[in-house]
Amino acid sequence: MKPSATDLGLFIQETPLCDTHEHMPREEAYLEEKPDILRHLFQNYLMYDFWSSGLSRRNYKVLVDDSNPDIRGRFEAVEETWKAIQHTGYAEAVRLTAKILFGIDEITPDALEGAAGSNADYLQPGQRLHILRDIANLDHIQTDDNRWPCPPDESGPDFFLYDMT
């Protein structure tokens, strides 16, 4: 039975997708890096929206520099720019990720600081695969880690697929 118009959102949520373009480190590198909540949310293509809105590359680097544990201060440095770009396509993905993974309804310094501790839940073996396969409902990902050849990621050899090995 085909979904009705009122079932469209549910149909979309339940339909597994294939991510056909990623550059993703292997699980062991991801776990070793231990990205914090700000890197999880903001270290992606959203950087181009930040830059297009006038944020300096230096301030963007401050935002995603997780050697600095000051979550509030790092976000406050870009908060006004975030408010200007929060409705772009990339920012929508960030806002959905914040809601689904961290329970954040609105991205603010208080919300990020309060949710920062729950980030550790996603830095366990198997959690990256769980997020992508079970939460994001991806069937598989075509990826590479910018190395050639690309040996398979043993954390999900049937999920992390490679065009060239």
MIDOSE-1310 file (N, C-alpha, C; in nm, 2 decimals, decimal comma, always signed):
residues 165
mkps	+0,08/-0,12/+0,00/+0,00/+0,00/+0,00/+0,09/+0,12/+0,00; +0,06/+0,22/-0,09/+0,14/+0,34/-0,09/+0,09/+0,44/+0,02; +0,18/+0,51/+0,07/+0,15/+0,60/+0,18/+0,06/+0,72/+0,13; -0,03/+0,77/+0,21/-0,11/+0,88/+0,18/-0,03/+1,01/+0,20
atdl	-0,08/+1,12/+0,16/+0,00/+1,25/+0,18/+0,02/+1,27/+0,33; -0,07/+1,23/+0,42/-0,05/+1,25/+0,56/+0,05/+1,15/+0,62; +0,08/+1,05/+0,54/+0,18/+0,95/+0,59/+0,32/+0,98/+0,53; +0,33/+1,09/+0,45/+0,46/+1,11/+0,38/+0,58/+1,13/+0,48
glfi	+0,56/+1,20/+0,58/+0,67/+1,22/+0,68/+0,72/+1,08/+0,74; +0,62/+1,00/+0,77/+0,66/+0,87/+0,83/+0,72/+0,78/+0,72; +0,67/+0,79/+0,60/+0,73/+0,71/+0,49/+0,88/+0,75/+0,47; +0,90/+0,88/+0,47/+1,04/+0,93/+0,45/+1,13/+0,88/+0,57
qetp	+1,08/+0,89/+0,69/+1,16/+0,85/+0,81/+1,19/+0,70/+0,80; +1,10/+0,62/+0,75/+1,12/+0,48/+0,75/+1,19/+0,42/+0,63; +1,22/+0,51/+0,53/+1,28/+0,46/+0,41/+1,44/+0,47/+0,43; +1,51/+0,36/+0,42/+1,65/+0,36/+0,43/+1,71/+0,43/+0,31
lcdt	+1,81/+0,52/+0,34/+1,88/+0,59/+0,23/+2,02/+0,54/+0,22; +2,08/+0,56/+0,10/+2,22/+0,53/+0,08/+2,30/+0,67/+0,07; +2,40/+0,68/+0,15/+2,49/+0,80/+0,15/+2,60/+0,77/+0,05; +2,60/+0,84/-0,06/+2,69/+0,80/-0,17/+2,82/+0,89/-0,18
hehm	+2,84/+0,97/-0,07/+2,97/+1,05/-0,08/+3,01/+1,09/+0,06; +3,11/+1,03/+0,12/+3,16/+1,06/+0,25/+3,31/+1,05/+0,24; +3,38/+1,13/+0,33/+3,52/+1,11/+0,36/+3,52/+1,10/+0,51; +3,53/+0,98/+0,56/+3,51/+0,95/+0,70/+3,62/+0,87/+0,75
pree	+3,68/+0,91/+0,86/+3,78/+0,83/+0,92/+3,73/+0,69/+0,97; +3,82/+0,60/+0,98/+3,78/+0,46/+1,03/+3,74/+0,48/+1,18; +3,67/+0,38/+1,23/+3,62/+0,39/+1,37/+3,74/+0,41/+1,47; +3,85/+0,34/+1,45/+3,96/+0,36/+1,55/+4,01/+0,50/+1,55
ayle	+4,02/+0,56/+1,43/+4,06/+0,70/+1,43/+3,96/+0,80/+1,49; +3,83/+0,77/+1,47/+3,72/+0,85/+1,53/+3,72/+0,84/+1,68; +3,74/+0,72/+1,73/+3,74/+0,70/+1,88/+3,87/+0,76/+1,94; +3,98/+0,76/+1,86/+4,10/+0,82/+1,91/+4,09/+0,97/+1,92
ekpd	+4,03/+1,03/+1,82/+4,01/+1,17/+1,81/+3,92/+1,23/+1,92; +3,82/+1,15/+1,96/+3,72/+1,19/+2,06/+3,66/+1,33/+2,03; +3,59/+1,35/+1,92/+3,54/+1,48/+1,89/+3,43/+1,52/+2,00; +3,44/+1,64/+2,04/+3,34/+1,69/+2,14/+3,21/+1,73/+2,07
ilrh	+3,12/+1,78/+2,15/+2,98/+1,81/+2,09/+2,99/+1,92/+1,98; +3,08/+2,02/+2,00/+3,09/+2,12/+1,89/+3,14/+2,07/+1,76; +3,24/+1,98/+1,77/+3,29/+1,92/+1,65/+3,19/+1,82/+1,59; +3,12/+1,75/+1,67/+3,01/+1,66/+1,62/+2,91/+1,74/+1,54
lfqn	+2,87/+1,85/+1,59/+2,77/+1,93/+1,53/+2,82/+2,02/+1,42; +2,93/+2,09/+1,43/+2,97/+2,19/+1,34/+3,09/+2,17/+1,25; +3,16/+2,06/+1,26/+3,27/+2,03/+1,17/+3,22/+1,95/+1,05; +3,16/+2,03/+0,96/+3,11/+1,97/+0,84/+3,09/+2,08/+0,74
ylmy	+3,01/+2,05/+0,63/+2,99/+2,15/+0,53/+2,93/+2,28/+0,58; +2,88/+2,29/+0,70/+2,82/+2,41/+0,75/+2,93/+2,52/+0,76; +3,06/+2,48/+0,76/+3,16/+2,58/+0,77/+3,15/+2,68/+0,65; +3,10/+2,64/+0,53/+3,09/+2,73/+0,42/+2,98/+2,83/+0,44
dfws	+2,87/+2,79/+0,51/+2,77/+2,89/+0,55/+2,83/+2,99/+0,65; +2,90/+2,94/+0,74/+2,97/+3,04/+0,84/+3,05/+3,14/+0,76; +3,14/+3,09/+0,68/+3,23/+3,17/+0,60/+3,16/+3,27/+0,51; +3,05/+3,22/+0,44/+2,97/+3,31/+0,35/+2,91/+3,42/+0,43
sgls	+2,88/+3,39/+0,56/+2,81/+3,49/+0,64/+2,91/+3,59/+0,71; +3,04/+3,58/+0,68/+3,14/+3,67/+0,73/+3,22/+3,62/+0,84; +3,19/+3,50/+0,89/+3,27/+3,45/+1,00/+3,42/+3,42/+0,95; +3,51/+3,47/+1,03/+3,65/+3,44/+0,99/+3,69/+3,29/+1,00
rrny	+3,78/+3,25/+0,93/+3,83/+3,11/+0,94/+3,89/+3,09/+1,08; +3,95/+3,19/+1,13/+4,01/+3,18/+1,26/+3,90/+3,15/+1,37; +3,79/+3,23/+1,36/+3,68/+3,20/+1,46/+3,61/+3,07/+1,44; +3,61/+3,02/+1,31/+3,55/+2,89/+1,29/+3,64/+2,78/+1,35
kvlv	+3,77/+2,80/+1,34/+3,87/+2,71/+1,40/+3,86/+2,71/+1,55; +3,83/+2,82/+1,61/+3,81/+2,83/+1,75/+3,69/+2,74/+1,79; +3,58/+2,75/+1,71/+3,46/+2,67/+1,74/+3,48/+2,52/+1,74; +3,56/+2,47/+1,65/+3,58/+2,33/+1,63/+3,71/+2,28/+1,70
ddsn	+3,78/+2,36/+1,77/+3,90/+2,33/+1,84/+3,87/+2,26/+1,98; +3,86/+2,13/+1,98/+3,82/+2,06/+2,10/+3,93/+2,04/+2,20; +4,05/+2,10/+2,17/+4,15/+2,11/+2,27/+4,12/+2,21/+2,38; +4,03/+2,30/+2,35/+3,97/+2,40/+2,44/+3,84/+2,35/+2,50
pdir	+3,84/+2,31/+2,63/+3,71/+2,26/+2,68/+3,60/+2,36/+2,71; +3,62/+2,49/+2,68/+3,52/+2,59/+2,70/+3,41/+2,59/+2,59; +3,32/+2,50/+2,61/+3,21/+2,48/+2,51/+3,13/+2,62/+2,49; +3,10/+2,67/+2,61/+3,02/+2,80/+2,60/+3,10/+2,91/+2,53
grfe	+3,22/+2,93/+2,57/+3,30/+3,04/+2,51/+3,32/+3,01/+2,36; +3,35/+2,89/+2,32/+3,37/+2,86/+2,18/+3,25/+2,89/+2,10; +3,13/+2,85/+2,15/+3,01/+2,88/+2,07/+2,97/+3,03/+2,08; +2,99/+3,09/+2,19/+2,95/+3,23/+2,20/+3,03/+3,32/+2,10
avee	+3,15/+3,27/+2,06/+3,23/+3,34/+1,96/+3,17/+3,34/+1,82; +3,08/+3,25/+1,80/+3,01/+3,24/+1,66/+2,86/+3,25/+1,67; +2,81/+3,27/+1,79/+2,66/+3,27/+1,81/+2,59/+3,36/+1,72; +2,63/+3,48/+1,70/+2,56/+3,58/+1,62/+2,56/+3,53/+1,47
twka	+2,67/+3,47/+1,43/+2,67/+3,42/+1,29/+2,58/+3,30/+1,28; +2,58/+3,21/+1,38/+2,49/+3,10/+1,39/+2,34/+3,14/+1,37; +2,30/+3,25/+1,44/+2,17/+3,30/+1,43/+2,13/+3,34/+1,29; +2,23/+3,39/+1,22/+2,21/+3,43/+1,08/+2,20/+3,32/+0,98
iqht	+2,26/+3,20/+1,01/+2,26/+3,09/+0,92/+2,18/+2,97/+0,96; +2,12/+2,98/+1,08/+2,06/+2,86/+1,13/+1,94/+2,80/+1,05; +1,90/+2,86/+0,95/+1,79/+2,81/+0,87/+1,84/+2,76/+0,73; +1,97/+2,76/+0,71/+2,02/+2,71/+0,58/+2,00/+2,55/+0,58
gyae	+2,02/+2,49/+0,47/+2,01/+2,35/+0,46/+2,11/+2,27/+0,55; +2,23/+2,31/+0,55/+2,33/+2,25/+0,63/+2,30/+2,27/+0,78; +2,26/+2,39/+0,81/+2,22/+2,42/+0,95/+2,10/+2,34/+1,00; +2,01/+2,31/+0,91/+1,89/+2,23/+0,94/+1,94/+2,09/+0,98
avrl	+2,04/+2,04/+0,91/+2,09/+1,91/+0,95/+2,16/+1,91/+1,08; +2,23/+2,02/+1,11/+2,29/+2,04/+1,24/+2,18/+2,05/+1,35; +2,08/+2,12/+1,33/+1,97/+2,14/+1,43/+1,90/+2,00/+1,45; +1,87/+1,92/+1,35/+1,81/+1,79/+1,36/+1,91/+1,70/+1,44
taki	+2,03/+1,70/+1,41/+2,13/+1,62/+1,48/+2,13/+1,66/+1,63; +2,13/+1,79/+1,66/+2,13/+1,83/+1,80/+2,01/+1,78/+1,87; +1,90/+1,79/+1,81/+1,77/+1,74/+1,87/+1,77/+1,59/+1,89; +1,81/+1,52/+1,78/+1,80/+1,37/+1,79/+1,90/+1,31/+1,88
lfgi	+2,03/+1,35/+1,87/+2,13/+1,29/+1,95/+2,15/+1,35/+2,09; +2,13/+1,48/+2,10/+2,16/+1,54/+2,23/+2,04/+1,60/+2,30; +1,92/+1,59/+2,24/+1,80/+1,64/+2,30/+1,79/+1,80/+2,31; +1,86/+1,86/+2,22/+1,87/+2,01/+2,22/+1,76/+2,06/+2,12
deit	+1,67/+2,14/+2,18/+1,56/+2,20/+2,10/+1,60/+2,33/+2,03; +1,69/+2,40/+2,10/+1,74/+2,53/+2,03/+1,89/+2,53/+2,07; +1,97/+2,55/+1,97/+2,12/+2,56/+1,99/+2,16/+2,69/+2,05; +2,19/+2,68/+2,18/+2,23/+2,80/+2,26/+2,36/+2,76/+2,34
pdal	+2,43/+2,86/+2,39/+2,54/+2,82/+2,48/+2,50/+2,73/+2,60; +2,39/+2,76/+2,66/+2,34/+2,68/+2,78/+2,31/+2,54/+2,73; +2,24/+2,53/+2,62/+2,20/+2,39/+2,57/+2,32/+2,31/+2,54; +2,41/+2,37/+2,47/+2,54/+2,30/+2,43/+2,62/+2,26/+2,55
egaa	+2,63/+2,35/+2,64/+2,71/+2,32/+2,77/+2,64/+2,21/+2,84; +2,51/+2,21/+2,85/+2,43/+2,11/+2,93/+2,44/+1,97/+2,86; +2,44/+1,97/+2,73/+2,44/+1,84/+2,66/+2,58/+1,78/+2,64; +2,69/+1,86/+2,66/+2,82/+1,82/+2,63/+2,86/+1,69/+2,69
gsna	+2,82/+1,66/+2,81/+2,85/+1,54/+2,88/+2,80/+1,41/+2,81; +2,68/+1,43/+2,74/+2,62/+1,31/+2,68/+2,69/+1,28/+2,55; +2,78/+1,36/+2,50/+2,86/+1,33/+2,38/+2,95/+1,21/+2,40; +2,99/+1,18/+2,53/+3,07/+1,06/+2,55/+3,00/+0,93/+2,52
dylq	+2,87/+0,94/+2,53/+2,79/+0,82/+2,49/+2,82/+0,77/+2,35; +2,85/+0,87/+2,26/+2,87/+0,83/+2,12/+3,02/+0,80/+2,08; +3,10/+0,81/+2,19/+3,24/+0,78/+2,16/+3,28/+0,64/+2,21; +3,20/+0,55/+2,19/+3,22/+0,41/+2,23/+3,22/+0,32/+2,10
pgqr	+3,29/+0,21/+2,10/+3,29/+0,12/+1,98/+3,15/+0,09/+1,94; +3,13/+0,10/+1,81/+3,00/+0,06/+1,76/+2,90/+0,17/+1,76; +2,92/+0,28/+1,83/+2,82/+0,39/+1,83/+2,81/+0,47/+1,71; +2,92/+0,49/+1,64/+2,92/+0,56/+1,51/+2,83/+0,49/+1,41
lhil	+2,85/+0,36/+1,40/+2,77/+0,27/+1,31/+2,62/+0,28/+1,36; +2,60/+0,27/+1,49/+2,46/+0,28/+1,54/+2,39/+0,41/+1,50; +2,47/+0,52/+1,51/+2,41/+0,65/+1,47/+2,37/+0,65/+1,32; +2,46/+0,61/+1,24/+2,44/+0,62/+1,10/+2,34/+0,51/+1,05
rdia	+2,35/+0,39/+1,09/+2,26/+0,29/+1,04/+2,12/+0,29/+1,11; +2,12/+0,30/+1,25/+2,00/+0,28/+1,32/+1,92/+0,41/+1,35; +1,99/+0,52/+1,37/+1,93/+0,64/+1,40/+1,90/+0,72/+1,27; +2,01/+0,73/+1,18/+1,99/+0,81/+1,06/+1,92/+0,72/+0,95
nldh	+1,91/+0,59/+0,98/+1,85/+0,50/+0,88/+1,91/+0,49/+0,75; +2,05/+0,49/+0,75/+2,12/+0,47/+0,63/+2,14/+0,32/+0,60; +2,12/+0,28/+0,48/+2,15/+0,14/+0,44/+2,30/+0,12/+0,43; +2,37/+0,21/+0,37/+2,52/+0,20/+0,37/+2,57/+0,34/+0,33
iqtd	+2,70/+0,35/+0,34/+2,77/+0,47/+0,30/+2,89/+0,43/+0,20; +2,90/+0,51/+0,10/+3,01/+0,50/+0,01/+3,11/+0,60/+0,06; +3,23/+0,56/+0,11/+3,32/+0,65/+0,18/+3,46/+0,62/+0,14; +3,55/+0,71/+0,18/+3,69/+0,68/+0,19/+3,75/+0,77/+0,30
dnrw	+3,87/+0,74/+0,34/+3,93/+0,82/+0,44/+4,05/+0,90/+0,39; +4,04/+0,93/+0,26/+4,14/+1,01/+0,19/+4,28/+0,94/+0,19; +4,27/+0,81/+0,20/+4,39/+0,72/+0,18/+4,37/+0,63/+0,07; +4,48/+0,60/+0,00/+4,47/+0,50/-0,11/+4,59/+0,40/-0,09
pcpp	+4,56/+0,27/-0,09/+4,43/+0,22/-0,10/+4,34/+0,23/+0,02; +4,21/+0,21/+0,01/+4,12/+0,23/+0,12/+4,09/+0,09/+0,18; +4,16/+0,05/+0,29/+4,12/-0,08/+0,35/+3,98/-0,07/+0,41; +3,91/-0,18/+0,42/+3,77/-0,17/+0,48/+3,78/-0,13/+0,63
desg	+3,67/-0,07/+0,67/+3,65/-0,03/+0,81/+3,59/-0,16/+0,88; +3,66/-0,22/+0,96/+3,62/-0,35/+1,02/+3,50/-0,33/+1,12; +3,47/-0,20/+1,15/+3,36/-0,18/+1,24/+3,22/-0,19/+1,17; +3,23/-0,20/+1,04/+3,10/-0,22/+0,96/+3,13/-0,25/+0,82
pdff	+3,20/-0,37/+0,79/+3,24/-0,39/+0,65/+3,13/-0,40/+0,55; +3,01/-0,43/+0,59/+2,89/-0,44/+0,50/+2,82/-0,30/+0,50; +2,86/-0,21/+0,58/+2,80/-0,08/+0,58/+2,89/+0,03/+0,52; +3,01/+0,03/+0,56/+3,11/+0,13/+0,50/+3,17/+0,07/+0,38
lydm	+3,12/+0,12/+0,26/+3,16/+0,06/+0,13/+3,25/+0,16/+0,06; +3,33/+0,11/-0,03/+3,44/+0,19/-0,09/+3,43/+0,17/-0,24; +3,44/+0,28/-0,31/+3,44/+0,28/-0,46/+3,57/+0,22/-0,51; +3,68/+0,25/-0,44/+3,81/+0,21/-0,49/+3,88/+0,15/-0,36
t	+3,94/+0,03/-0,38/+4,01/-0,02/-0,27/+4,15/-0,07/-0,31
